[in-house]
């Protein structure tokens, strides 16, 4: 009997521009209109994604199984086919058994999937114990299904493969066909070394980690859907050094469309997470759903981290689009993890390009809607306040577009440096917070555009530094309450502006120097307003009314 499997691939499009006068947790800044005197352009902020579905049908075959090779060698014992040498092997038909690879340590093995269904209920359907590297390729216009039907793993067993496709060497998945992997035992695809995915339509559904490469995971192109019902979607584990002295454990995305659904973390990198431009000028489009945002999360899932992207060293985004709907922090970097070479995790996030868009569901009902934890209200999990972007040490924003539509705190780090890019934050507590940590808390603005919204009432601050705030360039709009204890901008130390433009809607205790002038403006009422900064017109939209508007600028403002 043929089984129809649907693969839904989300392709993120640029969202519509619309005015917004919503409630707490809704971004009030929608457009910035720039008038240069000759032409007028509008810089778009992505507030919600438009989704195009691509449905691919993968049919389980009922044809007789066959394995062919012209340059390799294999043995057969019942329903177990063992590849013992380098070569290319073509598989087709239905196999209720196992493909086992036990080749030489220098051998390169290519497994071509030509319309195959492999089902096993005693071990990994594809298990690679030895080879130099293995490539699994889904041939064009073919449907291929791997079913790991073992009962859920309860104890470690070294004799059992840890995933439906399990490898103890470098593994590459490619091809212009379709591969669907179903794993009820543990992981979907798991290699103890490097994992690379290229030009493949791939759907993985797993009890634990959907995709795991201990040393690294790299996605270059294709359509990838990774679903974890009880664990993390994409994960690395190793932190030892490779032959070049580089610490392992990176996740790198340079192309393709990647959608992940996780009970726990969407991406969990033992070292770095990187979104970069590919060799053919490609970029990745990534969508992340975690915890209750994932419709696949099991009701009894017991994970305690639901972050969109979590790293133990650096998180770098220079290209592509990533959209996150997470129950915990959207982007998160740990500080102080000790790696095997003796170095420690940097706890740094660098955003230099691309687009980052998120809606973060905070615990303790600090944002509206959704469910509390993976199992709903009856299975509430306790986690810290969910931040949009949280770096334990340093957050650097020098380019790209960031839109945080809701979060407990929008941007949080020990040191926050904004030198470029366009950033919009709507938060339920502090919009931007420099917290205590490795060094004196600092917020440094030297360029870029930063727009922050919090409620004008309640225990909130638009911008809050437990140390200092220093601005020497850029444009900052800080909204918040109009009193000394809860303010639009607040710091334990000094708040100084020597260059650039700071617009405060609410209370702020600001010191100026140089040629910075103070302007009293009328931008504080709810709705849209136009302000001209150094001859350029900006349209800002407030979700609320604020107490007053004060502007500090080294250029003319009207």
N, C-alpha and C positions, 0 to 999 in steps of 0.2 A: 504494500500500500504506500502510495506516495504521500509524503508529508510536506505541506507547504510552509516554508519558513519565511517570515517577512523581516526584511532589514530596513529600518528607517534611519536615514542619514539626514541630520539637520545641517542645512547650509545657511549660515548666518548672513543676512543682508543688512544693509544700512537702514536704520529705522526712520520712521517719519518724524518730522519736526512738528511739535504741537505745543501750544501754551499750556501751562500747568499751574493750577492753584490748589493743589492737593494738600493732604494732611501730613503729619510728621512722618518722615521716612520717604518723602517724595521729593525729587530734585526740583528746586524752584527755578534753576537757571537752565533755560532750554536753548536759546540761540544767542549768539553774539554777532551782531551785524556790523561789519567794518566798512566804512565809507572813506575811500581814499581820495575822493574828489573827482575821479575819473570813472571808476567802476565800483560796483557794490557787490560784495560776496558775503555769503553766509556760512559760518563754520557750524557744522552739524554736531549735535551731541546725541549719541545713541542711547535712547531711553528704553527701548524694548526691541527684541529681535523679530524680524519677519522670517518665517521658517518655510523653506521649500522641502517637501518630502520626496525622497527618491526610494521607491519600494522595489526591492529586488527579491525575486522568488528563487529559493534554493530548494531543489527537489531531491529527496533521498532516492537513490537509484535502487532498482531491483535486479539489475543485470548481474550476470555471474562475474565474480572477481577475477582479475588478471593482473599480473605484474610482469613487465617486460624490460629487458635491458640489452644493449648491444656491447657495452664495455665494462659492465660490472659483474658481480657474482653475489648470489643469495642462496640461502637454504630454506627449506620448508619443513615444519614439524606441526602437523595438524593445521590449526588456524593461525599459527605464528610464522610470519615470514621474516627472516633475519638477513639484513644486508651486511655483507662482510668485507666489502672492498669499495674503493672509489668508483665512481661511475654515475650514469644517469639512469634512473628507474622510473618507469611510467606505471601509475596505478589507475585502475578503473573498475567499476562494478561495486558490489556489496560484499564487505568483509566483516563478519562477526568474529573478530579476533584482534591481532596486533601486528603492527609493523615495528620491528626491532632493528636498531642500527648498532652494530658492533664492528666497526671498520677500524683500520689502522690509525694511529695518532697523527699521521701526516696526510690522511686521505680526505678528499673533498667529495661529498656526496650530494647529488641533486635528486630530489624526489618530485616528480611531476604528477600533479593531481589532475586526472583527465575524466572527471565525472565519477567520483568515488564516494562511498559512504563507509566509514569505518566505525564500528561500535564495539566497545569492550566493557565488561562489567567486573573484571578481575584486576586490571592494571591500566596503565596509560595506553590508549589506542595507538599513539605514535610515541615510541620511547627511544631516545638516542643516548646510548651509553658511552660510545667512543667514536671519534672522528676528529679531524682538524676543524672542519666547519661543514655545516649542512645547510642546503638551500631547499626550501619547500615552495613550489611554484604551482599556482592554480592556472591551468591553461585557459586560453581565451574561450569565452562562451560556454564554460562548464560550471556546474554546480557541485560543490564538494562539502560534505558534512562529516564532522568528527564528533562522536558521542562518547563521553566518558560517563558510564552509567553506574559507577561504584557508589556505595553508600557513603554518606558524608564522613570525612576523616575525623577520627576521635583520638588517635594516638599516632606518634611518629613511627614509620616503618620504612627503613632504608631500602627494602626490597620493592617498595611501591613507587611508581613514578608520581611526582608531586603535581602533575598537571595532565590535562587531556593530551596536549603536545608537550612532552618533557624532554629537555636536552641538557647534556653535560658538556656542550661545546658551543661555539658561536653559531647562532641560528639566524637565517634570513628568510623572511616570508615575502613573496612577491607574486606577480602574475596579473593578467588582465581578466581572470575569472573571479569566481566567488568562493569564499571559504567561510563556513559557519561552524563554530566550535561551541559545544555544550558540555559543561562540566559540573556534575553534582558532588564530586568527591572533594576537590580542593581548588586548585588554580586552573585557569583555562589554558593559557600558553605560558610556559615557564622554562627559562634557560638559566643555568648557573653562570653563564658568561654573557656575551653581548647579544642583543636582540635588535634586528633591523627590519622595518616594515616598509615596503615600497610598492606603489602602483597596484594595490590589491584592494578588493572589496571584501572587508573582513568584519564579521560580527562574532563577538565572544561573550558568552554568558557563563558565569562561574559562581560557585558558592563563596569562594574566598577571593583572591586577586584575579581579575580578568586577564591582565597582561603583566608578566613579571620577567624582567631580565636582571639577574643579580648584579651584573657589572654595569650594564647600561641598557637603555631603551631609546631607539631612534626611529622616528616616523618621518619619512621623506615625502611620501605622496600616497594617494589612494583615498578610500573611504573606510574609516575605522569606527566601529561602535563597540565600546567596552562596557560590560555590565557586571557589577558585583552585587550579589544579593545580601552578603554578610560581611564583606571586607572592603579593600581598596580597589579602585579600577585599574590604575597603572602604577607600577611600583619598581624601585630598585632597592638593593640591600647592601652590596659590598662597599667598603670604604678603604680598601687597601690600595696600594699604588700599582699601576700597570707598568709595562716595560719601559715606558718613557718617563716614569716617575710621577705621573699624574694620578690623582685620587679618583678611583672609580665611583660609580653610583649616580651618573648623570642621566637625566631625561632630556632629549633634544627633539624639538618639533620644527621642521623647516618646510613643510608643505602638507597638502591633503586636507581633508575634512575629518575632524576627530570629535566624536561625541561620547562622553563618559557618564555613566550612572553608577554611583557608589553608595553603599551603606555607610562607609567610612570616608576616607579621603579620596578625592578624584585622582590626583597625582601625588604620589609620595616619593620624593627623591632622597636617597641616602646622602647625596652630595648636592649637585646643582640641577636646576631646571632652566632650560633655555628655549626661548622662541626666537628664531633667527630666520634670515633670508636664505633660501636654498641655493644650490649651485646654479640652477637655471632660473634664478630670480623668482622662485616660488615662495609663498608664505602659507602658514597654516591658519585654518579657521577652526576654532576649538570651542566646544560648549561643555560645561561641567554642571552636573546636578549631584548634590550629595544629601545624605540623611533623608529627611522627609521630602525634599524636593525631587528625589528619585522615586518614580513609581514602582521600581523593582525592589526596593529595600524590604527585606523580610521583617515581619512583625516582631520576631524574637531576636533581631540583631542586637548585639551587645557592644558594638564599637563605641569608643568614647571620644573620637576625633572625627569631625565631619568637614574638614577643610577642603577648599577647592584645589589649591596647590600648596603643598607643604614641603619644605626643604630643610636640610641640616647645615647648609652652607650659604650659597647665593641663589637668588631667583632673578633671572635676567630676561626681560622682554624688549626686543628691539624691532620686531616685525610681527605681522599677522593680527588676527582678531581673536580675543578670548572673552567669552561671556560666561559668567558664573552665577549660579543660583545655589547658595550653600547655607547650611544650617549653622556652620562655624565660620571661622575667618575665610575670606575669599582667597587672598594670597598671604602666605605666612612663611617666615624664615627664622629658624632657631639659631641661637648664639651659644657657643661654648662646647658643642659636641667635640669630643676628642677622636680624631681619626687615627688610623693605624700608623701613619707616618709622623705622628706627634703633633700635627697642626690641629687647630681648633676651628670649629664652624664660625663663619664670619657673621651670620645673622643679618645679611644685607640683601636688600631688594633694589635692583636697578631697572628703571623703566626709561628707555631711550627712544622708543618708537612704538608703532602699532597702536591697537585700540584695546582697552581693558574696560569691560562693562560688567556691573554686578548688582545683584540684589541679595543681601545677606540677611538671613533670618536670625535674629538674636534670641537667646534664651530668656527665660523669666518673662516672656510675653512683652519684650521691649520693642517689638515691631508688630504690626497688625497682621492677622491672617496666618495661614499655615498650620502646621502641627508641631507639637513639642517633642522633638526626638523622633527616631526612626519608626517607632511603633505607635505614634499618636499620643494623645493626652494621657492615656493609661499607662504608657511606658516612658515617662519623662526621664530624660538623661540630663545630668548636670554638667555643663561646660562653662568656661569663662565667657564674658561678653564677646559676642561675635563682631570682629572688626572687618572692615572692608579690606584694607591692606595693613598687615602688621609685620614689622621687622623688629626683632629683638634688639638690634643695634642700629643700623643706618638704613634709611630710605632715601634713595636718590631718584628724583624725577627730572629728566632733562629733555624729554621729547614725548611724542605720542599724545593720545587722547585717553583720559580716564573719566569714566562716569560711574559714580557710586550712588545708586538710586536709593538704597536704604542700607543701614548698618547700625550697630550699637555705637561704635566709634569709626569714623571714616578712614582716616590715615593715622596710624600710631607707630611710633618708633622712638628710640632713645635720642636719635639725631635725625632730623628731617631736612633735606636739602632740595629746594625747588629752583631749578635754573632754566627750565624750558617746559614745553608741552602745554596742554590745555587740560585742566583738572576740575571736575565738578564733584562736589561732595554733599550729600544729604545724610544726616545722622540723627540718632535719637539721644545720644549723650554728647560727647565732644566731637566736633567735625574733624579737627586736626589736633592731635595730642602728642607732645614730646614728653615721654614718660621717663622715670628714673631707670638707670641701667648702668652700662659700662662706663659712661662718662657723664659730664654735666649735660642735662637735657638742653637741646637747642633746636630752634626752627630758623633756618637760613633761607631767605628768598633773594635770589639774584636775577631772576628772569622768569619768563613763562606767565601763564594766566591761571590763577587759582580762585575758584568760586565756592564758598562754603555756606551751607544752610543748616541751622538748627532752629528749634522752636524759640520764640521770644519769651517763653515762660518756662518755669521748671528749673531743675538743677542741671543746666547745660551750659557749655561754652562753645562758641563757634570755633575759635582757635585758642588752644590752651597749652602753655609750655610750663613745665615744672622747673624750667631754668630760664632761658632767654629767648626772645624773638628779635631777629635782626633782618631788616630788609634794605637791600642796596640796588634793587631793580625789580622789574616785573610789575604785574597788576594783581592785586589781591582784593577780593570782596569778602568781608567777614560779617556774617549775620548772627545775631544772638540776643540774649536778654539785655536789658538796659539798667543794670545795677552793678555794684562793685564786686559782689560775691559770685554772681553768674553774669557773664559778659559776652559780647560779640568777640572780643579778643582779650586774653588774660595771660599773665605770666607771673611766676614767683619772683623772677628777676626783672630785667629791663625789657621794654618794648621800644625799639628804636627804628626810625625810618630816615635814611640819608639819601636815598634815590628811589625811583619807581613811584608807584601809586598804591596807596592803601585806602580802601573805602570801608568804613565801619558803620554798619547799621545796628545800632545799639550802643552799649557802653564799651569804652576802651581807654586805657591809661597809656597814652602814646607819647614818646619823646621824639623830637625831630632834630635834625642837624643839617648843615650845608644849606642849600637853597630850597629846601622843602618848605612849602607853604601849606597852611591849613584852610580848607574850604568848607563852608556849611552848605550842604545840598539838600534837596527835597526828593530823596529816592526811597524813603522808608515806608511808604504806604504799599498795601498789597496791589499786585498787578505789574504791568510793564512800564519801564522808564528808559529814557535815553540819556546817556551821559557822554560827553565829548572829552576824550583824553588826548592831549597833544594833537588836536585836530582830527582825531579818528573817532567816529561815533560807535558806541556800544549800546546795545539794547539788553537790559537786564530785567528779569521777571521775578517778583517776590511771591512766595506762597502765603506769606503772612504780612501783617503790618508790624513795623519795628519802631522803637522809641524815637530815634533821631538818626540823622546821617551826618557823619563827619568824614572828610576826605583829607588825606595827607599826601602831597605829591610834589615831585621835583619838576613836573611839567604843568602846563596850563590845563585846568579842568573846569568844565562848565556844563 
